[in-house]
Amino acid sequence: MEKLSLRKQLTIIRLYLSGYSFDEIAAQAGVSKGSVANVIADLKAGRMLIRLLFRLGCRISEVLALKVEDVDFEQGTVTIEHLKARLRLFCPNCNGRLGKTHAFCPRCGGNVDIALT
């Protein structure tokens, strides 16, 4: 079997989800019918998740959060919203360290409307 690029695999998946037959997909994507069958089998078996993790270099939570809108089938790209962010928030009154959800500073007890980064 031929080794397919991620872009080629995304094209096959797009055509499959659009309702094309394996023969039509193979003709439009320029691959063998066996390659189409392998990509669709991987998609159904969940192996596509493993490939996305490996090829895109992202976290499992980022792959699981992907939506169809995040995949640009024409360009062969996937937009990933990074879920982890290192924020250091500080109280504007006393420079005490804050969490994301603090409404009051644990150090000075002041109301925190806007935290400093």
Residue pairs with C-beta under 8 A, 6 or more apart in sequence:
1 32
1 34
1 35
1 38
2 31
2 32
2 35
4 12
4 31
4 35
4 39
5 76
6 51
6 55
6 76
7 76
8 29
8 31
9 39
9 48
9 51
10 71
10 73
10 76
10 78
11 28
11 29
11 73
11 76
12 25
12 29
12 31
12 35
12 36
12 39
12 40
13 39
13 40
13 43
13 48
14 73
15 24
15 25
15 28
15 29
16 25
16 36
16 39
16 40
16 43
20 28
22 33
22 36
22 37
22 40
23 33
25 36
26 32
26 33
26 35
26 36
29 36
39 48
42 48
42 51
49 60
49 63
49 64
52 58
52 63
52 66
52 78
53 59
53 60
53 63
56 63
56 78
56 80
58 80
59 83
59 84
61 83
62 80
62 81
62 82
62 83
65 81
65 83
66 78
66 80
70 78
70 79
70 80
70 81
71 77
71 78
71 79
72 78
72 79
87 100
87 117
88 97
88 117
89 97
89 98
89 99
89 100
89 102
89 115
89 116
89 117
90 96
90 97
90 98
90 115
90 116
90 117
91 97
91 98
91 105
91 107
91 108
91 110
91 112
91 115
91 116
92 112
92 114
92 115
92 116
93 105
93 108
93 110
94 105
94 107
94 108
94 110
95 116
96 105
96 106
96 107
96 108
97 107
98 105
98 106
98 112
98 115
102 112
102 115
103 111
103 112
104 110
104 111
104 112
105 112
